[in-house]
Amino acid sequence: MQYPSVIRETLDSARNQAALWRSRLPSFKELLLSIPRTPANIVTAAILAMGALLTLLRFTLGIGGISNLDNVNPWGIWIGFDLLCGVALAAGGYTTSAACYLFGLKRYHGAVRPAITTAFLGYLFVVVALHYDVGQPWRLVYPIFVSQGTTSVLFEVGLCVFIYLCVLLVEWTPASLEWLGLKTIRSFVVKLTLPLTILGVILSTMHQSSLGALFLTSPGKLHPLWYSSFLPVFFFVSSMFAGMSMVLFEGGLAHRFLHHKMDEAHLHSSREIALGFAKASSFVMAGYLCMRLFDLAMNNNWAYLGTGYGLLYLVELLGFVALPMLLYAFGVREKRFGLIRAASLMAVLGIVLNRLNVCLIAFNWQLPADERYFPSIMEIGLSVFIVTMIITAYRIFAHFLPMLHEHPEYKDAH
Amino acid sequence: MQPEVFTSLQDFMLHTKSITYILMGVGLVALACFWVFLSGRDEDIRKF
């Protein structure tokens, strides 16, 4: 059978590469034995083993066997933390690629691949984590392909996450294609960058805000300090600085632990990336803070500030939005990168606190204490397992793929 | 301190919107000032 030349070339290249890998790759046993026995790796292995056991328990005993979820509290930490925080913190993918490819800020190009990788892993493991909550993984395709609930906000979230995960997969593939040596496919995929970035921004705008819109259906259950008709706007705007802060936080960690994987160009651009992203985050946080304040005034919720929930609200807004905003601002003005790193950690924690407040802590706030939800130790263990899998996958990608450095054959090819 | 009592939606909206519009004006000025503070020590990085 006669194939077109592009396909023939790709197939030949793939065949040659496969033969090369077979000759180069060690056996699985050799690969396992080659992993250094550092404390971090031993802890990672222990968590992964624990997670595998919990996974077995979840899918054999059922959701009631390992979680404290019930009909009154059907959404727990797997939705509040794994899904809501995962999606918000993965927003660095669309913010970074939009800055670089849509706004033409090419000086931030060094941040694109790590950000896209984080976003791809974040969304991938959001879907994995959702299986623990929903159960019956073979029904994952139902909401998209079999029984669409087109009037539901949740359907829109599911559809957007499905399409955006595909977009992120394609955006992420150039790094793996460079590693595999598949030049023809890589050059085709790179040509798709601009339309994929536009699609990514549109999809993110839709589903980041829709996650907030999910809670519009429960004005009586969510505490008035957090309930607002502007929840979709708050979720979307907060995802912007959450994503940028995550890029900064992850960049700081990569500098510390994966420094040997970075090339000169990446190291050189990282300071400019830190200053630019910190400045943008700080200004978006200022806008977000103003909107939350206007919302407080519009709903006349001042009286609630004197209660316990009011204290939590103030801790969230002043401690984890206003304070990192100021730290970013001083860090940018004084070029103090330690301040920027500290602010990024606080901003990430602030987003986690906000999502947990909306989904768990301030939700069902009028119920008596004994009917309130608190996650079981096994639920927390599974969330730790998911986070560990993301970190492990990131480390593996950073080890093999040209993510924190440019591939020697594709230097200045972007 | 006595809680505020609103006898109609008109009263409530008048009260809350008055405060919100003042806050919005303050917020706009504050955001502009904050941007000046943020960019105060920027180096000129334009290449065109």
Boltz contact constraints between the chains, C-beta under 6 A:
constraints:
  - contact:
      token1: [A, 279]
      token2: [B, 38]
      max_distance: 6.0
  - contact:
      token1: [A, 286]
      token2: [B, 31]
      max_distance: 6.0
  - contact:
      token1: [A, 286]
      token2: [B, 34]
      max_distance: 6.0
  - contact:
      token1: [A, 290]
      token2: [B, 27]
      max_distance: 6.0
  - contact:
      token1: [A, 294]
      token2: [B, 20]
      max_distance: 6.0
  - contact:
      token1: [A, 294]
      token2: [B, 23]
      max_distance: 6.0
  - contact:
      token1: [A, 297]
      token2: [B, 19]
      max_distance: 6.0
  - contact:
      token1: [A, 297]
      token2: [B, 20]
      max_distance: 6.0
  - contact:
      token1: [A, 297]
      token2: [B, 23]
      max_distance: 6.0
  - contact:
      token1: [A, 298]
      token2: [B, 16]
      max_distance: 6.0
  - contact:
      token1: [A, 298]
      token2: [B, 20]
      max_distance: 6.0
  - contact:
      token1: [A, 300]
      token2: [B, 16]
      max_distance: 6.0
  - contact:
      token1: [A, 329]
      token2: [B, 38]
      max_distance: 6.0
  - contact:
      token1: [A, 333]
      token2: [B, 41]
      max_distance: 6.0
